[in-house]
């Protein structure tokens, strides 16, 4: 790739909420790439992760995909684990105080977090570091120096702090430390580029760059990525909201969840969650606009690509084959769990006993929505005796063979 093509790829999927800021970061990135090429050195690129959970979903991997693009272009990538910052918890996109994690909890989560990250990142080319290495050694004089670069107004006017302030909810002093700590990460590693979500604008652009200048370094370029919507196509992907796609999901489940996305978010997923180049995405966008390809076929291509990333090509093809059998040809999957029918069991009993429903209320909801079928026939009452052995379906993708 020439420099312009590299810039287009690396800025793909970015969002700053301000076109002038985006242009400024694009210009700086181009200049830094040209300089690095002339000097024959890689850019130092990193993204920080506060592993407050050990289970990742597709939304967590968006920044990893961007890091991989930098890796593929020959740059030095650091996967920074926030063993220091996690003790505070990032308040950037939260409307309430985050629980403080211990270093031990963070390190436990970090082990599985990093392993999952290597489904995207090149293990051999990735540096893994922990920011407690330098953050826990900061002295009071260091914190005074860091704090002198900011005003109280800069913190209390941030949206999430301001909303809590206006509602009379406490905003704790230690929460303001987070931006200082994350900004100091860039100083400690003397980085050229930091990758992060668009909600990280203050931490990366304001704090990180300002602190690097304070310590006599050249300010880093912030590559801020758009938010990946969940399977509802509207709200940010979140495990707590149930609109997430776990990266540990089976190939069949992952494929099915991608196919459930609204057509309106397909291009966002191609830009943020796949290995596609800007040129390939432009072709897809043109095909959608002209109607030369059916949106369903493009979505199947998207589902294949995402499953391929995490499970490989063979698993992606098998998942697609099963999806076609179940949904396009209206056949049950070839393999499914089995459940032994007990005497006197009701429909609700079987739904819960087989794991197709986690509670009586979920079973009732599925039945009321005509989402429970036995050998293709809808079951309309949960309190009726279970009719007979057969293939029991709950929702679109869950099957159990009742024996």
Secondary structure, DSSP 4 states (H G I P E B T S, - for coil): --HHHHHHHHTTTB--S-HHHHHHHHHHHHHHHHHHHHHT---EEEEEE--S-S--BGGGGHHHHHHHHHHHTT-EEEEEE-TTGGGT---TT-SSPPPPPPHHHHHHHHHHHHHHHTTTS-GGGEEEEETHHHHTT--HHHHHHHHTT--HHHHHTSHHHHHHHHTT----GGGGHHHHHHHHHHHHHT-SEEEEEGGGHIIIIIIIHHHHHHTTPPPPEEEEEPPPB-TTSSSBP-TTTT---BTTS-HHHHHHHHHTS-GGGHHHHHHHHS---HHHHHHHHHHHHHTSS-HHHHHHHHHHHHHHHHH-HHHHHHHHHHHIIIIIS----S--EEEPPPTT-BHHHHHHHTTS-SSHHHHHHHHHTT-EEETTEEP--SSSBP--SEEEEETTTEEEEE-
